[in-house]
Amino acid sequence: MDGKMRSLIEKLETRHSLSLAEYAYLIDRRTDETAALLAEKACMVRQQIYGRDVYVRGLIEISNICKNDCYYCGIRRSNRSCERYRLSEEEILECCAQGYALGFRTFVLQGGEDAYFSDETVCRLIGQIKEAHPDCAVTLSLGERSRESYQRMFDVGADRYLLRHETADKAHYERLHPPQMSFDNRMRCLRDLREIGYQVGCGFMVGSPYQTVQTLAEDLKFIEEFRPDMCGIGPFVPHKATSFAKEPAGTVELTCYLLSVIRLICPNVLLPSTTALGTIDPQGRERGILVGANVVMPNLSPVSVRKKYELYDNKICTGDESAQCRHCLEQRMESIGYHVVTDRGDVSGWKNSR
């Protein structure tokens, strides 16, 4: 390892900040030795803050209907081969009840930008979940909405919001999305969520089409400056019904490398080891935890719809019952010396002002 690389890692560890050029160097000159050192330091930081606890989130994919036409996404509006569905409010509440019995204390309502889920409908759902399970957190991942919409949902009890920025480079964003979608609006949404008081999650795909070392450096700089409470990154995995069907997938190696870097940028961050990692590598989720991640998200959606929520090809765990997903991940984490805990799993240092 050259002296400059070692110096950059020490700077990142102590100051949690690098310049764009330094982030680019860290990515471009990575080696197995560099990756091992970053993983070691990231795990030390994670253990100081969170120990060996792994937080589980109960993921409920409420709808695969979406008004958007993102070029990489399997549930994009123009995909006519996608079999659409929408869970009823009763089905969503039943998923939460089953999840609560299995030990989940955070529920993630994720879906396409489906107009059926109006502010009124979502707020009613949040209220019912909170009434039935007052010790639980509700996380939303429902895309771009107005500030007023985010405020209403927060006011009735939503705790967290996940909205991947996808790329911090505007020109790159425009190559991944149709003209109707706006990079500036995506950033506006993230700022609004932060100002309202949510625990906010951003994130990006690793290895997406047209991504460069420079665009990745911009992603890391954005994360450094925005300071998200959660950061979801995973490898790009192509979907057969998109214009990127023949593009290569991202790699576990680069994804894990960046997980370690993000842990050192934001020591307190809640960092998922994603399903996409497990899709391209049978040990992918374990590898994510071993480089600094501390969150996994088993699927609580009804088995009947899991294959229909196909953002990318070959998604894992589409045939497992909720209990199977929970117990499988628990065993996987125990096998590498980590422990799934029954906990809301708020970001360290979080003080709820409500």
C-alpha positions in Angstrom: 0.0 0.0 0.0 1.5 3.4 -1.0 2.0 6.1 1.6 -0.6 8.4 0.1 -3.3 5.7 0.4 -2.4 5.0 4.0 -2.4 8.7 4.8 -5.9 9.1 3.2 -7.3 6.3 5.3 -5.9 7.8 8.4 -7.4 11.2 7.5 -10.8 9.7 6.8 -10.7 7.8 10.1 -9.9 11.0 12.1 -11.6 13.8 10.2 -14.4 11.9 8.4 -13.7 14.0 5.3 -11.7 14.0 2.1 -11.6 16.2 -1.0 -13.3 15.0 -4.2 -9.8 14.2 -5.6 -8.9 12.2 -2.5 -12.1 10.2 -2.7 -11.4 9.5 -6.4 -7.9 8.3 -5.5 -9.2 6.1 -2.7 -11.6 4.4 -5.2 -9.3 4.3 -8.3 -6.3 2.9 -6.5 -8.1 0.4 -4.3 -6.4 -3.0 -3.7 -7.3 -6.0 -1.6 -4.9 -4.7 1.0 -6.7 -1.3 1.1 -10.1 -3.0 1.3 -9.0 -5.2 4.2 -7.6 -2.2 6.1 -10.8 -0.1 5.5 -13.0 -3.0 6.6 -11.0 -3.5 9.8 -11.2 0.2 10.7 -14.9 0.4 9.7 -15.8 -2.6 11.9 -13.9 -1.1 14.8 -15.9 2.1 14.5 -19.2 0.3 14.1 -18.5 -1.9 17.1 -17.6 1.1 19.3 -21.1 2.6 18.6 -23.4 -0.4 17.9 -21.4 -3.4 19.2 -22.2 -6.6 17.3 -25.9 -5.8 17.2 -27.6 -6.1 13.8 -31.0 -4.3 13.4 -33.7 -5.9 11.4 -36.3 -3.9 9.4 -39.5 -5.6 8.3 -39.9 -4.7 4.6 -43.4 -4.5 3.3 -43.6 -3.8 -0.5 -47.0 -2.2 -0.6 -47.3 -1.6 -4.4 -45.4 -2.1 -7.6 -47.5 0.5 -9.5 -45.3 3.5 -10.3 -45.8 6.7 -12.4 -42.1 7.0 -13.1 -40.1 5.4 -15.9 -36.6 5.2 -14.4 -34.4 3.4 -17.0 -32.9 0.9 -14.6 -36.1 -0.2 -12.7 -38.1 -3.4 -13.3 -41.4 -1.7 -12.1 -41.0 1.3 -14.4 -44.2 2.5 -15.9 -43.5 1.4 -19.4 -42.7 -2.2 -18.5 -45.9 -3.9 -19.8 -44.7 -7.4 -18.7 -44.8 -6.4 -15.1 -47.8 -7.9 -13.2 -49.1 -5.1 -11.1 -50.4 -5.3 -7.6 -51.4 -3.1 -4.6 -51.7 -4.4 -1.1 -54.9 -3.4 0.8 -54.7 -1.5 4.1 -55.8 -4.7 5.8 -53.0 -6.7 4.2 -50.4 -4.2 5.2 -51.6 -4.2 8.8 -51.6 -8.0 8.8 -48.0 -8.0 7.6 -47.2 -5.7 10.6 -49.0 -7.9 13.0 -47.1 -11.0 11.8 -43.8 -9.0 11.9 -44.4 -7.8 15.4 -44.9 -11.4 16.6 -41.6 -12.3 15.0 -39.8 -9.5 16.8 -39.7 -6.7 14.3 -39.8 -3.2 15.8 -39.4 -1.2 12.6 -41.7 -1.6 9.6 -40.6 -0.2 6.2 -43.5 0.6 3.8 -41.9 0.7 0.4 -43.5 1.1 -3.0 -43.6 2.7 -6.4 -45.0 6.2 -6.7 -48.6 5.0 -6.8 -51.3 7.7 -6.6 -53.6 5.5 -4.6 -51.4 6.0 -1.6 -52.5 9.6 -1.0 -51.5 11.6 2.1 -54.9 10.6 3.6 -54.3 6.9 3.0 -50.7 6.8 4.1 -51.5 8.9 7.2 -54.3 6.6 8.2 -52.0 3.6 7.8 -49.3 5.2 9.9 -51.8 6.0 12.6 -53.2 2.4 12.7 -49.7 0.9 12.8 -48.7 3.3 15.7 -51.9 2.6 17.6 -51.4 -1.2 17.3 -47.6 -1.1 17.9 -46.7 2.0 19.8 -43.1 0.8 20.5 -42.3 0.5 16.8 -40.8 2.8 14.2 -42.4 3.4 10.8 -40.1 4.0 7.9 -41.5 5.2 4.6 -39.9 4.7 1.1 -42.6 6.1 -1.2 -40.6 8.4 -3.5 -40.8 12.1 -4.2 -43.6 14.0 -2.6 -44.3 17.6 -1.7 -42.9 19.1 1.5 -46.5 19.4 2.8 -47.0 15.7 2.2 -43.8 14.8 4.1 -44.9 17.1 6.9 -48.4 15.5 7.2 -46.9 12.0 7.4 -44.3 13.1 10.0 -47.0 14.8 12.1 -49.0 11.5 12.4 -46.0 9.5 13.5 -43.7 8.5 10.6 -40.2 8.3 12.0 -37.9 7.7 9.0 -37.8 8.2 5.3 -35.7 6.4 2.7 -35.1 8.2 -0.6 -32.0 7.1 -2.6 -30.4 10.0 -4.4 -29.1 7.4 -6.9 -26.2 9.7 -8.0 -25.0 13.1 -6.8 -23.9 14.0 -10.3 -26.7 15.8 -12.2 -25.5 14.8 -15.7 -25.3 11.2 -14.5 -28.8 11.4 -13.0 -30.2 12.6 -16.3 -28.7 9.6 -18.1 -30.5 7.2 -15.7 -33.9 8.9 -15.6 -36.4 10.3 -18.2 -36.7 14.1 -18.7 -39.8 14.3 -16.6 -37.7 13.5 -13.5 -35.5 16.2 -11.9 -32.2 15.9 -10.0 -32.9 19.2 -8.3 -36.3 18.0 -7.1 -34.8 14.8 -5.7 -32.3 16.9 -3.7 -35.1 19.2 -2.6 -37.0 16.2 -1.2 -34.0 15.1 0.8 -33.5 18.6 2.2 -37.2 18.9 3.1 -37.1 15.5 4.9 -34.1 16.6 7.0 -35.6 20.0 7.9 -38.9 18.4 8.9 -37.2 16.1 11.4 -37.2 12.6 9.9 -34.3 10.2 10.3 -33.3 10.4 6.6 -31.8 7.8 4.3 -30.2 8.4 1.0 -28.1 6.0 -1.2 -27.0 4.9 -4.6 -26.4 2.0 -6.9 -22.8 0.7 -7.3 -21.9 0.0 -10.9 -24.8 1.7 -12.5 -24.5 2.5 -16.2 -22.3 5.5 -17.0 -21.0 5.6 -13.4 -17.3 6.7 -13.1 -14.8 7.0 -10.4 -15.6 10.8 -10.4 -19.3 10.3 -10.0 -18.7 7.8 -7.1 -16.4 10.4 -5.5 -19.3 12.9 -5.8 -21.6 10.5 -4.1 -19.2 10.1 -1.2 -18.8 13.9 -0.9 -22.5 14.3 -0.9 -22.9 11.7 1.9 -20.2 13.5 3.9 -21.9 16.9 3.6 -25.5 15.7 3.9 -24.8 13.4 6.9 -27.7 10.9 6.4 -29.0 8.9 9.3 -29.2 5.9 7.0 -27.4 5.1 3.7 -28.6 2.3 1.4 -26.1 1.3 -1.2 -26.1 -1.9 -3.2 -24.8 -3.2 -6.5 -26.6 -2.3 -9.7 -28.4 -5.5 -10.9 -29.9 -5.3 -14.4 -33.5 -6.1 -15.2 -34.5 -7.9 -18.4 -37.3 -5.5 -19.3 -35.2 -2.3 -19.2 -32.9 -0.6 -21.6 -30.0 -1.6 -19.3 -30.8 -5.3 -19.5 -27.4 -6.1 -21.1 -25.3 -3.9 -18.8 -23.0 -5.7 -16.4 -24.0 -5.8 -12.7 -22.1 -4.0 -10.0 -19.6 -6.0 -7.9 -19.7 -7.2 -4.3 -16.1 -6.1 -4.0 -16.6 -2.4 -4.8 -19.9 -2.3 -2.9 -18.2 -3.6 0.2 -15.3 -1.3 -0.2 -17.7 1.7 -0.3 -19.6 0.4 2.7 -16.4 0.6 4.7 -15.7 4.1 3.4 -19.2 5.3 4.3 -18.9 3.9 7.8 -15.8 6.0 8.3 -17.4 9.1 6.8 -20.5 8.8 9.0 -19.6 6.6 12.0 -23.2 6.6 13.5 -24.9 5.8 10.2 -27.4 3.0 9.9 -25.9 1.0 7.0 -27.9 -1.9 5.4 -26.4 -5.0 3.9 -28.8 -5.2 1.1 -30.8 -7.9 -0.6 -29.1 -6.9 -3.9 -25.8 -7.9 -2.3 -27.3 -11.3 -1.4 -28.6 -11.6 -5.0 -25.3 -11.4 -6.7 -23.4 -13.4 -4.0 -24.8 -16.1 -1.8 -22.7 -14.7 1.1 -23.3 -11.1 0.1 -25.2 -9.9 3.1 -22.7 -11.5 5.5 -19.9 -9.8 3.6 -21.7 -6.5 4.0 -21.9 -6.9 7.8 -18.2 -7.9 8.0 -17.1 -4.6 6.3 -19.2 -2.2 8.5 -22.9 -2.6 7.8 -25.3 -3.1 10.7 -28.8 -3.4 9.2 -30.7 -6.2 7.3 -34.2 -6.0 5.9 -36.1 -9.3 5.7 -39.2 -9.3 3.6 -42.6 -9.3 5.3 -44.6 -8.9 2.1 -47.1 -11.7 1.3 -45.4 -14.4 -0.6 -48.0 -14.1 -3.3 -46.7 -10.7 -4.4 -42.9 -10.9 -3.8 -41.9 -12.0 -7.3 -44.0 -9.1 -8.7 -41.9 -6.5 -6.8 -38.9 -7.1 -9.1 -36.8 -4.0 -9.3 -34.0 -6.2 -10.8 -33.6 -9.8 -12.0 -33.2 -12.9 -9.7 -34.1 -11.2 -6.5 -33.7 -13.6 -3.5 -36.2 -14.7 -0.8 -39.3 -14.4 -3.0 -40.7 -17.7 -1.9 -40.0 -17.6 1.8 -42.6 -17.0 4.5 -41.8 -14.1 6.8 -40.8 -16.3 9.6 -38.3 -18.1 7.3 -36.8 -14.8 6.2 -36.4 -13.7 9.8 -34.9 -17.0 11.1 -32.7 -17.4 8.1 -31.1 -14.0 8.5 -30.7 -14.6 12.3 -28.8 -17.8 11.7 -26.7 -16.1 9.0 -25.7 -13.3 11.3 -25.0 -15.7 14.2 -22.7 -17.7 12.0 -20.4 -14.7 11.6 -20.5 -13.6 15.2 -23.3 -11.0 15.1 -26.7 -10.8 16.8 -30.0 -9.8 15.4 -31.8 -7.7 18.1 -35.4 -6.8 18.8 -35.1 -3.1 18.8 -36.4 0.0 16.9 -32.7 0.5 16.0 -32.7 4.3 15.9 -29.5 6.0 14.8 -27.1 6.4 17.7 -27.6 9.8 19.4 -31.1 10.3 18.0 -33.3 12.4 20.2 -37.0 12.4 19.2 -38.2 16.0 19.6 -41.9 15.0 19.3 
